[in-house]
Amino acid sequence: MRDQERLFALSPGGDAARPLKAASAAVLEVRARQTPCPLCAGEHELLEHAAVTHEGVRLRKLSLRCRRCGSERSLYFQLEERLLS
């Protein structure tokens, strides 16, 4: 069980040092719910959506809880900057 959590933390989005890329904040909750729980493959529910800064980079941190087993974790995203035309 502990190994699965470690692998999740090392995967993209599992840690602030390795955020997933996202085009806009509108897609974050959907992507988080589509990410299966590493322990039981259950669906996540969103507990909190917060803006955080890690090493000078603004990120979105989604705090999640598995609906099936109740385990909690965070998923990190970096919004891609759009250039104005």
SESEKE-427529 format. One record per residue (C-alpha): residue number from 1; x, y, z; residue in one letter. Coordinates in Angstrom, 3 decimals, m for minus. Example, Ala and Ser with C-alpha at 12.3 -4.5 7.8 and 13.67 -1.06 7.14 Angstrom:
# SESEKE-427529
+-----+----------+----------+----------+---------+
| num |        X |        Y |        Z | residuo |
+-----+----------+----------+----------+---------+
|   1 |   12.300 |   m4.500 |    7.800 |       a |
|   2 |   13.670 |   m1.060 |    7.140 |       s |
+-----+----------+----------+----------+---------+
This chain:
# SESEKE-427529
+-----+----------+----------+----------+---------+
| num |        X |        Y |        Z | residuo |
+-----+----------+----------+----------+---------+
|   1 |    0.000 |    0.000 |    0.000 |       m |
|   2 |    2.778 |    2.421 |    0.944 |       r |
|   3 |    4.634 |    1.638 |   m2.300 |       d |
|   4 |    1.586 |    2.593 |   m4.374 |       q |
|   5 |    1.381 |    5.974 |   m2.615 |       e |
|   6 |    5.103 |    6.555 |   m3.206 |       r |
|   7 |    4.691 |    5.767 |   m6.900 |       l |
|   8 |    1.748 |    8.173 |   m7.094 |       f |
|   9 |    3.838 |   10.913 |   m5.447 |       a |
|  10 |    6.637 |   10.316 |   m7.965 |       l |
|  11 |    4.315 |   10.411 |  m10.971 |       s |
|  12 |    3.393 |   13.647 |  m12.801 |       p |
|  13 |    1.011 |   15.653 |  m10.624 |       g |
|  14 |    1.744 |   13.712 |   m7.462 |       g |
|  15 |    4.122 |   16.361 |   m6.114 |       d |
|  16 |    4.523 |   20.119 |   m6.507 |       a |
|  17 |    7.923 |   19.529 |   m8.126 |       a |
|  18 |    6.243 |   17.563 |  m10.969 |       r |
|  19 |    2.927 |   19.275 |  m11.772 |       p |
|  20 |    0.677 |   18.201 |  m14.604 |       l |
|  21 |    0.109 |   20.782 |  m17.346 |       k |
|  22 |   m3.413 |   22.082 |  m17.941 |       a |
|  23 |   m4.803 |   24.571 |  m20.454 |       a |
|  24 |   m7.209 |   26.168 |  m17.965 |       s |
|  25 |   m8.540 |   25.878 |  m14.435 |       a |
|  26 |  m11.873 |   24.708 |  m15.853 |       a |
|  27 |  m10.478 |   21.233 |  m16.639 |       v |
|  28 |   m8.722 |   20.543 |  m13.334 |       l |
|  29 |  m11.600 |   18.991 |  m11.415 |       e |
|  30 |  m12.519 |   16.700 |  m14.299 |       v |
|  31 |   m8.915 |   15.554 |  m14.689 |       r |
|  32 |   m8.610 |   14.970 |  m10.939 |       a |
|  33 |  m11.746 |   12.832 |  m10.862 |       r |
|  34 |  m10.435 |   10.829 |  m13.826 |       q |
|  35 |   m7.228 |   10.033 |  m11.918 |       t |
|  36 |   m7.815 |    6.714 |  m10.152 |       p |
|  37 |   m6.867 |    6.122 |   m6.539 |       c |
|  38 |   m3.459 |    4.380 |   m6.475 |       p |
|  39 |   m4.629 |    2.074 |   m3.676 |       l |
|  40 |   m7.997 |    0.780 |   m4.898 |       c |
|  41 |   m8.564 |    2.407 |   m8.342 |       a |
|  42 |  m11.610 |    4.225 |   m6.949 |       g |
|  43 |  m12.825 |    7.654 |   m8.020 |       e |
|  44 |  m11.632 |   10.783 |   m6.217 |       h |
|  45 |  m13.808 |   13.545 |   m4.810 |       e |
|  46 |  m12.514 |   17.092 |   m4.542 |       l |
|  47 |  m11.961 |   18.408 |   m1.011 |       l |
|  48 |  m10.224 |   21.682 |   m1.852 |       e |
|  49 |   m8.887 |   23.582 |   m4.866 |       h |
|  50 |   m6.171 |   26.092 |   m3.925 |       a |
|  51 |   m3.566 |   28.267 |   m5.627 |       a |
|  52 |   m0.073 |   27.647 |   m4.221 |       v |
|  53 |    3.463 |   28.689 |   m5.095 |       t |
|  54 |    6.316 |   26.179 |   m5.315 |       h |
|  55 |    9.832 |   27.476 |   m6.003 |       e |
|  56 |    8.393 |   30.653 |   m7.516 |       g |
|  57 |    5.946 |   28.832 |   m9.801 |       v |
|  58 |    2.203 |   29.286 |   m9.338 |       r |
|  59 |    0.379 |   25.971 |   m9.183 |       l |
|  60 |   m3.086 |   24.660 |   m8.462 |       r |
|  61 |   m3.298 |   22.087 |   m5.681 |       k |
|  62 |   m6.333 |   19.838 |   m5.611 |       l |
|  63 |   m6.830 |   17.989 |   m2.331 |       s |
|  64 |   m8.613 |   14.716 |   m3.025 |       l |
|  65 |  m10.232 |   11.831 |   m1.145 |       r |
|  66 |  m11.010 |    8.452 |   m2.646 |       c |
|  67 |  m14.733 |    7.732 |   m2.585 |       r |
|  68 |  m14.104 |    4.006 |   m2.159 |       r |
|  69 |  m11.298 |    3.626 |    0.422 |       c |
|  70 |  m11.189 |    7.144 |    1.912 |       g |
|  71 |   m7.462 |    7.705 |    1.367 |       s |
|  72 |   m6.415 |   11.319 |    0.810 |       e |
|  73 |   m3.777 |   12.855 |   m1.447 |       r |
|  74 |   m3.043 |   15.965 |   m3.494 |       s |
|  75 |   m2.693 |   16.488 |   m7.226 |       l |
|  76 |   m0.737 |   19.459 |   m8.607 |       y |
|  77 |   m1.274 |   21.326 |  m11.864 |       f |
|  78 |    0.506 |   24.142 |  m13.653 |       q |
|  79 |   m1.688 |   26.242 |  m15.907 |       l |
|  80 |   m0.175 |   26.830 |  m19.327 |       e |
|  81 |    0.275 |   30.482 |  m20.109 |       e |
|  82 |   m1.551 |   31.722 |  m23.146 |       r |
|  83 |    0.013 |   34.358 |  m25.297 |       l |
|  84 |   m2.268 |   37.194 |  m26.271 |       l |
|  85 |   m2.582 |   37.668 |  m30.019 |       s |
+-----+----------+----------+----------+---------+
